[in-house]
Amino acid sequence: MESAGGDAVARLDELTRKLRRECPWDREQDERSIVPHTVGEAYELAAAAHSGDDAKLVDELGDVLFQVHFLSLLLEERGSGSLAEVADHVHAKLVRRHPHIFGETEVESSGEVLKNWDQIKKGEDGREPGIFGDVPENLPGPLYALKTQRRAASTGFDFDHVPYDGVTGELEELEAAKTREEVFHEVGDVLFAAINVARKLKVDPELALRASADRFQERVEGAEEIAKRDGKAWDALDTEAQLGYYTRARTLLER
């Protein structure tokens, strides 16, 4: 199995090099132009993992693997690294961050593993100082909030319980907000509190939000279809009628 896997990776590496040499589009790329595609592929991989479609997961993993090969090749071209160095680097990092496997540290839960992981990261070379050092500011909002909360929790600043009351408290403050600035501030706090609940429940807020949006889309499209069968144009209906069709669609889809 290892030989088959190694042969497959070698064939992909050979293909990546051929594309870089011979394809006009691939020759023009650098890491700045490629990374948006890498981010897009990562989102498609996340969607495939959440869908439970293993064939789709294989497909999207391949796309991400190609991105790793291509970006590693760009490093190699300027003498700054290679795919082998990338693999060796992550191998060393994973060994270092798993002292309960490769060292003498003992843990009793996955929570302790994560706490050790965060502490080890802080002592690694090249890390920015401070509790929130190396939290990228260009992350999507839910992930940025999640990583911020995890960094704070790694110092012991965390709840022992799931803070549902934090959400309800922030909603009350939002309802009491008067100015546009206050509303902006409190909406952010509501979202931040909801992500904190997701973190404590070990739910990925980005995937959960996307799944919710997908369900909403499916229900609205279902409501539009029911209205169409009744000979009514969705856009011409008032809100009350649309909500009625939405409720019918939701009931049908949840059966």
Disulfide bonds with the S-S distance in Angstrom:
none
